[in-house]
Amino acid sequence: MNVLRFSDLVAQGQVAGRRVFIRADLNVPQDDSGRITEDTRIRASIPCIRMALEAGAAVMVTSHLGRPTEGEFKPEDSLAPVAQRLGELLGREVPLVSNWVDGVQVAPGQVVLLENCRLNKGEKKNNEELARKMAALCDIFVHDAFGTAHRAEASTYGIAQFAPVACAGPLLAAEIDAISKALAEPKRPLLAIVAGSKVSTKLTILKALSEKVDGLIVGGGIANTFMLASGLPIGLSLAEPDLLEEAKAVIEAMKARGAEVPIPVDVVTAKRFAADAPASVKDANAVEADDLILDIGPKTAEKLAAQLKAAGTIVWNGPVGVFEFDAFAKGTEAIARAIAQSDAFSIAGGGDTLAAIAKYGIEADVGYISTGGGAFLEVLEGKTLPAFEILSRRAAG
């Protein structure tokens, strides 16, 4: 994908003295008193901001936070805690600027944080007048918020249309590179793990991947639906019987290409959904009428781990069992460890996937961890994200 990169503009000396507007993703969780409880996104935004400051730019940064009502400021919607944390990480004060759409005072070598962009009327609907006003604030627009790349909003899309220069920041560029490496030019065999509670929410992803991958590993409630489609009993397990034909179609599409959807040969069951429920390992054809399938069994985990270790590229979205309960976490742990030990290039995304990666401490062993949930899923579906589309269009002139 051909987009202009901010790092190239810096290397070419085109940034000094320029007004640089960075759309970051600083949407971090906070407790009831407004304290930030997890600052990964803020830390991830620092390289782009530093790059701009060190190049001598006048730097403006903005982000959304939560879901505020446009035009109605409430203290809990403020980026004030984010400004404080940014200041700590950058080692300098980061002033927070409100009511910034009609003009911002910032000098070269300085950085300001512009208050929650979703407070601006017209942000979510990509209002052209608002987008043009934002674009007038800068000489260079830098999109560095992959988590919002699937949304066409004024601060993500409209500004990129009208800014004198529009480019991808280092975080967005890294996502583009990782996604291209995993899906556009993968080293074979390409394996995808798609897990979750419902086939319906990931059906388009399953269909899109069934045309590309050499192996499609399904987990969670999705695996139960595929087991049912393969004629196996699933007891009271979460599944979508009305989507059996869709599941069969995915299995057949894979088979026609000489690829496969590995169906579990054994499972871990319980009589109730609870952390302290006694766990039983059973062959896949021995699930009882009152059983709940809550994880893949050890034989299945061993088989899948061997496939993952032999893969060339791995795309991972979703744990394969109820990994929050230790009795039903062994399948997800086996998958995670196999990915960590594999020589394959791996890309992982989605909130539960990131939680599993953190739980098993394998961050350093995953090739690329995607920061965008919805955006990551839409890329897997084969969609062109609005942010990528407008940046590539601007790069083409």
ChimeraX attribute file (.defattr): number of C-alpha atoms within 10 A of each C-alpha:
attribute: neighborCount
match mode: 1-to-1
recipient: residues
	/A:1	12
	/A:2	13
	/A:3	19
	/A:4	21
	/A:5	19
	/A:6	26
	/A:7	18
	/A:8	14
	/A:9	15
	/A:10	17
	/A:11	10
	/A:12	9
	/A:13	11
	/A:14	15
	/A:15	25
	/A:16	18
	/A:17	16
	/A:18	19
	/A:19	22
	/A:20	26
	/A:21	31
	/A:22	29
	/A:23	26
	/A:24	29
	/A:25	23
	/A:26	26
	/A:27	20
	/A:28	19
	/A:29	14
	/A:30	15
	/A:31	9
	/A:32	7
	/A:33	7
	/A:34	16
	/A:35	12
	/A:36	14
	/A:37	10
	/A:38	12
	/A:39	16
	/A:40	12
	/A:41	17
	/A:42	18
	/A:43	14
	/A:44	18
	/A:45	22
	/A:46	16
	/A:47	14
	/A:48	20
	/A:49	25
	/A:50	15
	/A:51	17
	/A:52	30
	/A:53	20
	/A:54	14
	/A:55	20
	/A:56	22
	/A:57	28
	/A:58	24
	/A:59	25
	/A:60	24
	/A:61	22
	/A:62	22
	/A:63	23
	/A:64	24
	/A:65	21
	/A:66	16
	/A:67	11
	/A:68	18
	/A:69	13
	/A:70	15
	/A:71	12
	/A:72	11
	/A:73	15
	/A:74	10
	/A:75	8
	/A:76	15
	/A:77	19
	/A:78	22
	/A:79	26
	/A:80	20
	/A:81	16
	/A:82	24
	/A:83	23
	/A:84	16
	/A:85	18
	/A:86	23
	/A:87	17
	/A:88	12
	/A:89	13
	/A:90	16
	/A:91	9
	/A:92	12
	/A:93	16
	/A:94	21
	/A:95	17
	/A:96	21
	/A:97	19
	/A:98	15
	/A:99	13
	/A:100	17
	/A:101	19
	/A:102	10
	/A:103	11
	/A:104	15
	/A:105	11
	/A:106	14
	/A:107	15
	/A:108	19
	/A:109	16
	/A:110	19
	/A:111	26
	/A:112	22
	/A:113	24
	/A:114	27
	/A:115	27
	/A:116	26
	/A:117	24
	/A:118	25
	/A:119	23
	/A:120	22
	/A:121	16
	/A:122	17
	/A:123	22
	/A:124	17
	/A:125	12
	/A:126	19
	/A:127	16
	/A:128	17
	/A:129	12
	/A:130	20
	/A:131	24
	/A:132	18
	/A:133	19
	/A:134	23
	/A:135	25
	/A:136	18
	/A:137	21
	/A:138	22
	/A:139	18
	/A:140	25
	/A:141	29
	/A:142	29
	/A:143	32
	/A:144	28
	/A:145	27
	/A:146	30
	/A:147	20
	/A:148	26
	/A:149	24
	/A:150	23
	/A:151	19
	/A:152	18
	/A:153	22
	/A:154	28
	/A:155	30
	/A:156	30
	/A:157	24
	/A:158	25
	/A:159	30
	/A:160	26
	/A:161	20
	/A:162	18
	/A:163	23
	/A:164	14
	/A:165	20
	/A:166	28
	/A:167	29
	/A:168	28
	/A:169	28
	/A:170	22
	/A:171	20
	/A:172	24
	/A:173	22
	/A:174	16
	/A:175	21
	/A:176	18
	/A:177	13
	/A:178	19
	/A:179	20
	/A:180	13
	/A:181	16
	/A:182	24
	/A:183	20
	/A:184	12
	/A:185	10
	/A:186	19
	/A:187	15
	/A:188	15
	/A:189	18
	/A:190	24
	/A:191	28
	/A:192	28
	/A:193	21
	/A:194	24
	/A:195	24
	/A:196	21
	/A:197	20
	/A:198	19
	/A:199	26
	/A:200	15
	/A:201	11
	/A:202	19
	/A:203	17
	/A:204	16
	/A:205	19
	/A:206	25
	/A:207	19
	/A:208	16
	/A:209	24
	/A:210	24
	/A:211	13
	/A:212	18
	/A:213	22
	/A:214	22
	/A:215	25
	/A:216	24
	/A:217	23
	/A:218	27
	/A:219	29
	/A:220	25
	/A:221	23
	/A:222	25
	/A:223	30
	/A:224	29
	/A:225	28
	/A:226	29
	/A:227	24
	/A:228	19
	/A:229	19
	/A:230	14
	/A:231	9
	/A:232	18
	/A:233	18
	/A:234	24
	/A:235	19
	/A:236	15
	/A:237	22
	/A:238	18
	/A:239	22
	/A:240	18
	/A:241	13
	/A:242	10
	/A:243	18
	/A:244	18
	/A:245	12
	/A:246	18
	/A:247	26
	/A:248	17
	/A:249	15
	/A:250	23
	/A:251	23
	/A:252	16
	/A:253	17
	/A:254	22
	/A:255	15
	/A:256	10
	/A:257	13
	/A:258	10
	/A:259	20
	/A:260	20
	/A:261	21
	/A:262	17
	/A:263	20
	/A:264	26
	/A:265	18
	/A:266	21
	/A:267	28
	/A:268	26
	/A:269	28
	/A:270	21
	/A:271	19
	/A:272	16
	/A:273	16
	/A:274	13
	/A:275	14
	/A:276	11
	/A:277	14
	/A:278	14
	/A:279	19
	/A:280	17
	/A:281	18
	/A:282	18
	/A:283	14
	/A:284	21
	/A:285	15
	/A:286	15
	/A:287	23
	/A:288	16
	/A:289	12
	/A:290	14
	/A:291	20
	/A:292	22
	/A:293	34
	/A:294	31
	/A:295	31
	/A:296	30
	/A:297	24
	/A:298	19
	/A:299	16
	/A:300	21
	/A:301	24
	/A:302	15
	/A:303	13
	/A:304	20
	/A:305	21
	/A:306	15
	/A:307	17
	/A:308	30
	/A:309	19
	/A:310	19
	/A:311	22
	/A:312	18
	/A:313	28
	/A:314	30
	/A:315	23
	/A:316	23
	/A:317	25
	/A:318	23
	/A:319	29
	/A:320	32
	/A:321	28
	/A:322	23
	/A:323	21
	/A:324	15
	/A:325	15
	/A:326	11
	/A:327	22
	/A:328	28
	/A:329	20
	/A:330	21
	/A:331	29
	/A:332	25
	/A:333	21
	/A:334	20
	/A:335	22
	/A:336	26
	/A:337	19
	/A:338	20
	/A:339	29
	/A:340	22
	/A:341	16
	/A:342	22
	/A:343	17
	/A:344	25
	/A:345	21
	/A:346	26
	/A:347	23
	/A:348	22
	/A:349	22
	/A:350	20
	/A:351	16
	/A:352	17
	/A:353	21
	/A:354	21
	/A:355	15
	/A:356	20
	/A:357	24
	/A:358	11
	/A:359	14
	/A:360	14
	/A:361	13
	/A:362	16
	/A:363	15
	/A:364	10
	/A:365	18
	/A:366	20
	/A:367	19
	/A:368	20
	/A:369	20
	/A:370	22
	/A:371	24
	/A:372	20
	/A:373	19
	/A:374	18
	/A:375	23
	/A:376	22
	/A:377	18
	/A:378	18
	/A:379	16
	/A:380	22
	/A:381	17
	/A:382	14
	/A:383	13
	/A:384	14
	/A:385	18
	/A:386	18
	/A:387	26
	/A:388	23
	/A:389	16
	/A:390	21
	/A:391	25
	/A:392	18
	/A:393	16
	/A:394	20
	/A:395	15
	/A:396	10
	/A:397	6
